[in-house]
Amino acid sequence: MEKIALIAGNGSFPYIFAQAAKNAGLSVIAIAFREETAENLAQVVDKIYWISVGQLKALIDIVQKEQFKKAVMAGQIGHKLLFSGIELDDELKALITGLKDKKTDTILAAVASRIGQLGVEFIDSTTYIKQFLPQKGVLTDSKPTAEQEADISFGKEIAKAIAGLDIGQTVVVKNKVVLSVEAIEGTDEAIHRASVYCKGGAVVIKVSKPNQDMRFDIPLIGKKTIETLIREQVAVLAIEAEKTLFLDREYVLSEANKYSICVVAI
């Protein structure tokens, strides 16, 4: 049976990928991170290794031991962990020291290149789960107003610009005013920051990078996203069609309809 390495970050993405890959007939062996990965991943994979985010040498050793030919990265590794005092092994220190910058794409590409030197191919992380990429259109009962449509167009251009700089992939706007821009803190915190200036009715736009590498760090929404939108009284969530993973869809849309939040794929 063909096997694949699942390098698993946080959230439900690794769990869903593992289920889909197993249904496709693959043996899924996970390399999970104690600081990030949900423990329930162990229930759906054939084998699981637990390491620290800072242990690149341990990751390399596992890849060599298992002799993987294919791998996937699913789920995010919090960029802010770089500033959390986490211990980095000598292999990761050397890799990061040699980088031109420490943007997410730069680090992920460097790690993938290092693993690639062992003969491992990283595949599109949406392989086996294309059904989670929504097509264009309004996904909820509520539709955006003309003003909200204008905010979506305004915000999308700005979101694409910051995504192209690898700063973040989300902006929050209202009445063509930018309330917050996502950076290292992540989408949910960016939405929360916007609520300081706007007590309800904001429009959240989440996009892919202009040259999005579908192997790494693709935009994703799910249960946690809708809970944040409800808490911060957001009016509209616009996501990029065919480039955003939409997890927990039934729950998210049910809650969105309950609270009259519009979700649209653009």
C-alpha positions as CSV (number, residue, x, y, z in Angstrom):
1,M,0.0,0.0,0.0
2,E,1.3,3.4,-0.9
3,K,2.0,5.6,2.1
4,I,2.1,9.3,2.6
5,A,3.6,11.5,5.3
6,L,1.1,13.9,6.8
7,I,3.0,16.8,8.5
8,A,0.1,17.9,10.7
9,G,-0.5,21.4,12.0
10,N,-3.4,22.7,14.0
11,G,-7.2,22.6,13.4
12,S,-9.3,19.9,11.8
13,F,-7.6,20.0,8.4
14,P,-5.1,17.2,9.2
15,Y,-7.9,15.0,10.5
16,I,-10.1,15.5,7.4
17,F,-7.1,15.0,5.0
18,A,-6.2,11.8,6.8
19,Q,-9.7,10.4,6.4
20,A,-9.9,11.3,2.7
21,A,-6.4,9.9,1.9
22,K,-7.2,6.6,3.7
23,N,-10.5,6.4,1.8
24,A,-8.4,6.8,-1.4
25,G,-6.4,3.7,-0.3
26,L,-3.3,5.3,1.1
27,S,-1.5,4.5,4.3
28,V,-1.3,7.8,6.3
29,I,1.6,8.3,8.7
30,A,1.4,11.5,10.6
31,I,4.2,13.6,12.0
32,A,2.5,15.8,14.6
33,F,3.6,18.7,16.8
34,R,3.0,18.7,20.5
35,E,2.4,22.5,20.5
36,E,-0.2,22.5,17.7
37,T,-1.7,19.2,16.5
38,A,-5.0,17.9,18.0
39,E,-4.6,14.6,19.8
40,N,-7.6,13.0,18.0
41,L,-5.5,12.8,14.8
42,A,-4.1,9.6,16.2
43,Q,-7.6,8.0,15.8
44,V,-7.6,8.2,12.0
45,V,-3.9,7.6,10.9
46,D,-2.0,4.4,10.6
47,K,0.9,5.6,12.7
48,I,1.8,8.9,14.4
49,Y,5.0,10.4,15.6
50,W,5.0,13.3,18.1
51,I,7.8,15.9,17.9
52,S,8.3,19.6,18.9
53,V,7.9,22.4,16.3
54,G,11.6,23.2,16.8
55,Q,12.8,19.7,16.0
56,L,13.7,19.7,12.3
57,K,16.3,17.0,12.8
58,A,13.7,14.7,14.3
59,L,11.4,15.4,11.4
60,I,14.2,14.5,9.0
61,D,15.0,11.3,10.9
62,I,11.4,10.1,10.7
63,V,11.2,10.8,6.9
64,Q,14.4,8.9,6.4
65,K,13.2,6.0,8.6
66,E,9.9,5.7,6.8
67,Q,11.4,6.3,3.4
68,F,8.5,8.4,2.2
69,K,8.1,9.3,-1.4
70,K,5.2,11.7,-0.9
71,A,4.2,14.2,1.8
72,V,1.6,16.8,2.5
73,M,1.4,19.7,4.9
74,A,-2.0,20.2,6.4
75,G,-3.0,22.6,9.1
76,Q,-1.1,25.7,10.2
77,I,1.9,26.0,12.4
78,G,1.6,29.3,14.3
79,H,4.2,31.7,12.9
80,K,4.2,33.5,16.3
81,L,5.8,30.4,17.8
82,L,9.1,31.8,16.5
83,F,8.8,34.4,19.2
84,S,7.5,32.2,22.0
85,G,10.9,31.1,23.3
86,I,10.5,27.6,21.8
87,E,13.8,25.7,21.6
88,L,15.1,25.2,18.1
89,D,17.5,22.4,17.3
90,D,20.7,23.1,15.4
91,E,19.2,21.9,12.1
92,L,16.4,24.4,12.3
93,K,18.6,27.2,13.6
94,A,20.9,26.8,10.6
95,L,18.1,26.7,8.2
96,I,16.4,29.8,9.5
97,T,19.7,31.7,9.9
98,G,20.4,31.3,6.2
99,L,17.0,32.7,5.0
100,K,16.6,36.1,3.4
101,D,13.6,36.7,5.7
102,K,11.3,34.9,8.1
103,K,8.0,35.1,6.2
104,T,5.7,32.1,6.3
105,D,6.3,31.2,2.7
106,T,10.0,31.5,3.0
107,I,10.2,29.2,6.0
108,L,7.8,26.6,4.6
109,A,9.6,26.6,1.2
110,A,12.9,26.1,3.0
111,V,11.6,23.2,5.1
112,A,10.0,21.6,2.1
113,S,13.3,22.0,0.1
114,R,15.2,20.4,2.9
115,I,12.8,17.4,3.0
116,G,12.8,17.3,-0.7
117,Q,16.5,16.6,-0.7
118,L,15.5,13.2,0.7
119,G,13.5,12.3,-2.4
120,V,10.1,13.4,-1.0
121,E,7.6,15.2,-3.2
122,F,5.1,17.6,-1.4
123,I,1.7,17.3,-3.0
124,D,-1.2,19.8,-3.2
125,S,-2.7,19.8,0.3
126,T,-6.2,19.8,-1.2
127,T,-5.6,16.5,-3.0
128,Y,-8.5,14.1,-2.1
129,I,-10.6,16.9,-0.6
130,K,-11.5,19.2,-3.6
131,Q,-15.1,19.1,-2.4
132,F,-14.1,21.4,0.4
133,L,-13.2,24.2,-2.0
134,P,-16.4,26.2,-2.7
135,Q,-17.4,27.5,-6.1
136,K,-18.4,31.2,-6.6
137,G,-21.7,32.4,-5.2
138,V,-23.6,33.3,-2.1
139,L,-23.6,30.3,0.3
140,T,-26.1,31.5,2.9
141,D,-29.7,32.7,3.0
142,S,-28.5,36.3,3.5
143,K,-27.1,38.1,0.5
144,P,-24.7,41.1,0.6
145,T,-26.3,44.5,0.2
146,A,-25.0,47.0,-2.5
147,E,-22.9,48.7,0.2
148,Q,-21.4,45.4,1.3
149,E,-20.7,44.4,-2.3
150,A,-18.7,47.6,-2.6
151,D,-16.8,46.8,0.6
152,I,-16.0,43.3,-0.7
153,S,-14.6,44.7,-3.9
154,F,-12.6,47.4,-2.0
155,G,-11.3,44.9,0.6
156,K,-10.4,42.2,-1.9
157,E,-7.9,44.4,-3.7
158,I,-6.3,45.3,-0.4
159,A,-6.3,41.7,0.9
160,K,-4.6,40.5,-2.3
161,A,-1.9,43.2,-1.9
162,I,-1.1,42.2,1.7
163,A,-1.3,38.5,0.8
164,G,1.2,39.1,-2.0
165,L,3.6,40.6,0.5
166,D,3.1,37.5,2.7
167,I,1.8,39.6,5.6
168,G,-1.6,38.0,6.0
169,Q,-4.6,37.0,3.9
170,T,-7.5,38.8,5.6
171,V,-8.8,42.3,6.0
172,V,-11.8,43.7,7.8
173,V,-13.6,46.7,6.4
174,K,-16.7,48.8,6.7
175,N,-17.9,51.7,4.5
176,K,-14.6,51.4,2.5
177,V,-12.5,51.9,5.7
178,V,-9.9,49.3,6.6
179,L,-10.4,48.4,10.3
180,S,-7.7,45.7,10.5
181,V,-5.2,43.8,8.5
182,E,-4.2,40.3,9.4
183,A,-0.5,39.8,10.4
184,I,1.2,37.3,12.6
185,E,-1.8,37.0,15.0
186,G,-4.1,35.2,12.6
187,T,-7.6,35.7,11.2
188,D,-9.6,35.5,14.4
189,E,-7.5,38.0,16.3
190,A,-7.6,40.4,13.3
191,I,-11.4,40.2,13.4
192,H,-11.4,40.9,17.1
193,R,-9.1,43.9,16.7
194,A,-11.5,45.4,14.1
195,S,-14.4,45.1,16.6
196,V,-12.7,47.8,18.7
197,Y,-13.5,50.3,16.0
198,C,-16.7,48.8,14.6
199,K,-19.5,47.5,16.9
200,G,-21.1,45.3,14.4
201,G,-21.7,45.2,10.6
202,A,-18.1,44.7,9.4
203,V,-17.1,42.8,6.2
204,V,-14.3,40.3,6.4
205,I,-12.5,39.4,3.2
206,K,-10.1,36.3,3.1
207,V,-8.1,35.5,0.0
208,S,-5.3,33.4,-1.3
209,K,-1.9,34.7,-2.2
210,P,-1.6,36.0,-5.8
211,N,0.6,33.0,-6.6
212,Q,-0.8,30.7,-4.0
213,D,1.2,27.5,-3.6
214,M,-1.5,25.0,-2.9
215,R,1.0,22.8,-1.0
216,F,1.3,25.2,1.9
217,D,-0.6,27.6,4.0
218,I,-3.8,27.9,2.0
219,P,-6.7,30.0,3.4
220,L,-9.1,28.1,5.6
221,I,-12.4,28.7,7.4
222,G,-14.4,26.5,9.8
223,K,-16.1,26.3,13.1
224,K,-13.8,28.6,14.9
225,T,-14.3,31.2,12.2
226,I,-18.1,31.4,12.5
227,E,-17.9,31.5,16.3
228,T,-15.6,34.6,15.9
229,L,-17.9,36.2,13.4
230,I,-20.9,35.7,15.7
231,R,-19.0,37.0,18.8
232,E,-17.8,40.1,16.9
233,Q,-21.1,40.7,15.1
234,V,-19.7,40.6,11.6
235,A,-22.2,41.0,8.8
236,V,-20.3,39.4,5.8
237,L,-17.6,36.9,5.3
238,A,-16.2,36.8,1.7
239,I,-13.8,34.0,0.8
240,E,-11.9,33.3,-2.4
241,A,-13.7,30.6,-4.4
242,E,-11.8,27.4,-5.3
243,K,-8.8,28.6,-3.2
244,T,-10.2,28.5,0.3
245,L,-10.8,25.3,2.3
246,F,-14.3,25.4,3.9
247,L,-14.4,23.0,6.8
248,D,-17.4,22.2,9.0
249,R,-19.6,23.6,6.3
250,E,-23.0,22.4,7.5
251,Y,-22.4,23.8,10.9
252,V,-20.9,27.1,9.7
253,L,-23.8,27.8,7.3
254,S,-26.4,26.8,9.8
255,E,-25.0,29.2,12.4
256,A,-24.5,31.9,9.8
257,N,-28.1,31.7,8.8
258,K,-29.2,31.7,12.4
259,Y,-27.4,35.0,13.0
260,S,-28.1,36.5,9.5
261,I,-24.4,36.5,8.5
262,C,-23.8,36.4,4.8
263,V,-21.1,34.0,3.6
264,V,-20.1,34.4,-0.1
265,A,-17.4,32.9,-2.3
266,I,-15.9,35.5,-4.6
